Amino acid sequence: MVRPSGTGRKQTTAKSPTQARRSPQTPPSSGPRGSGRSGAHRGRSGPSTSTRKKQRFRPGTKALMEIRKYQASSNLLLRKLPFSRVVREVATSLFPAMGDMRWNATAIMALQEAAEAFLVRMFEDANLCAIHAKRVTIMPKDLWLARRIGGYDFM
């Protein structure tokens, strides 16, 4: 059913029909299609449009994205100086009679490359074990199973 319009008012200035339809709160648009905002934000005004809700990923999606990112990259994951400290500490604990050993930088880099390749492969296998168990979180039992299956028993 059509409702009757409210009481008419006397207009003091002459307005075109498009300006008369616009609400007084809305600024005039800059172009023929509006202000350039997306359709989802039309009709909103004030501070609610400036504070956008942060996108939330489902549990595990972010972890899998990080796994893909680090698998695709070729740079080292561990820092060089802490790794070289660990190498020197292990070497002096294994061979205390040798005293303070000198290390070539390329030797430490080769050890770091091998250690990171080993860790990445082991975590890939553990991730497959977790996915097989319908989980996205790697647990110690996944690492244990990956060691048993993958032949990492020399540790």
C-alpha positions in Angstrom: 0.0 0.0 0.0 1.3 3.4 -0.9 1.8 5.8 2.0 1.1 9.5 1.7 4.2 11.7 1.9 4.7 14.1 4.8 3.7 17.7 4.7 5.4 19.8 2.1 7.8 22.6 2.9 8.5 25.7 1.1 11.9 25.6 -0.7 14.1 28.7 -0.3 16.6 27.8 -3.0 16.0 26.1 -6.3 17.4 22.5 -6.4 17.7 20.1 -9.2 15.8 16.8 -8.8 19.0 14.8 -8.1 20.1 17.2 -5.3 16.7 17.2 -3.8 16.8 13.3 -3.5 20.2 13.4 -1.7 20.3 13.4 2.0 21.9 16.4 3.6 24.6 14.2 5.3 25.9 12.7 2.1 28.5 14.7 0.3 28.2 15.0 -3.5 29.9 12.2 -5.4 33.0 12.9 -7.4 32.0 10.8 -10.4 29.1 9.2 -12.2 29.4 6.0 -10.2 29.7 7.4 -6.7 32.6 7.9 -4.4 34.6 4.9 -5.5 34.0 2.7 -2.5 33.0 -0.9 -2.8 29.3 -1.9 -2.7 29.7 -3.5 0.7 30.4 -0.2 2.4 27.6 1.8 0.8 25.1 3.3 3.2 27.4 3.3 6.2 28.7 6.5 7.6 30.9 7.6 10.4 33.7 5.7 12.2 32.4 2.2 11.4 33.8 2.3 7.9 37.3 3.3 9.0 37.7 0.4 11.4 37.8 -2.7 9.3 37.6 -6.1 10.9 40.9 -8.1 10.5 40.6 -11.2 8.4 40.6 -14.4 10.4 41.9 -17.6 9.0 40.5 -21.0 10.0 42.8 -23.0 12.4 45.8 -24.4 10.6 45.4 -22.4 7.4 48.0 -19.9 8.5 50.4 -22.6 9.5 50.1 -24.4 6.1 50.6 -21.1 4.3 53.9 -20.6 6.3 55.0 -24.1 5.5 54.5 -23.5 1.8 56.3 -20.1 2.1 59.4 -21.5 3.8 59.5 -24.6 1.6 59.6 -22.3 -1.5 62.3 -20.0 -0.1 65.9 -20.8 -0.5 67.4 -18.7 2.3 68.6 -20.2 5.6 66.1 -20.4 8.4 68.5 -20.5 11.4 70.7 -17.5 12.1 74.4 -18.0 11.4 76.0 -16.9 14.6 73.9 -18.9 17.1 74.3 -22.0 14.8 78.1 -21.6 14.7 78.1 -21.2 18.5 76.2 -24.5 18.9 78.5 -26.2 16.4 81.6 -25.0 18.4 80.0 -26.0 21.7 79.2 -29.5 20.5 82.6 -30.0 18.9 84.4 -29.0 22.2 82.1 -31.3 24.2 82.9 -34.2 21.9 86.6 -33.6 21.6 87.8 -31.8 24.8 91.4 -32.8 24.2 91.5 -30.7 21.0 90.9 -27.5 22.9 89.6 -24.5 21.0 89.2 -25.6 17.4 89.3 -23.2 14.4 86.4 -23.5 11.9 86.3 -22.5 8.3 83.2 -20.4 7.5 82.3 -22.6 4.5 82.4 -25.7 6.8 79.9 -24.2 9.2 77.7 -23.2 6.2 77.8 -26.7 4.9 76.8 -28.1 8.3 74.0 -25.5 8.5 72.7 -26.4 5.1 72.7 -30.1 5.9 71.1 -29.5 9.4 68.3 -27.4 7.9 67.6 -29.8 5.1 67.4 -32.6 7.6 65.0 -30.6 9.9 62.8 -29.5 7.0 62.5 -33.1 5.7 61.7 -34.4 9.2 59.0 -31.7 9.8 57.5 -32.4 6.4 57.1 -36.0 7.4 55.7 -35.1 10.8 53.3 -32.7 9.1 52.1 -35.5 6.9 51.6 -37.7 10.0 49.5 -35.0 11.6 47.4 -34.5 8.5 46.9 -38.2 8.3 45.6 -38.1 11.9 43.1 -35.3 10.8 45.0 -32.7 12.7 46.9 -29.6 11.6 49.1 -29.3 14.7 52.4 -31.2 14.8 52.7 -33.1 18.1 55.6 -35.0 19.6 54.0 -38.3 18.6 54.1 -37.1 14.9 57.8 -36.4 15.1 58.3 -39.8 16.8 56.3 -41.6 14.1 58.1 -39.6 11.3 61.5 -40.7 12.8 60.4 -44.3 12.9 59.0 -44.4 9.4 61.6 -42.2 7.8 64.6 -44.0 9.1 65.9 -41.2 11.4 66.9 -43.7 14.1 70.5 -42.6 14.3 69.6 -39.7 16.6 
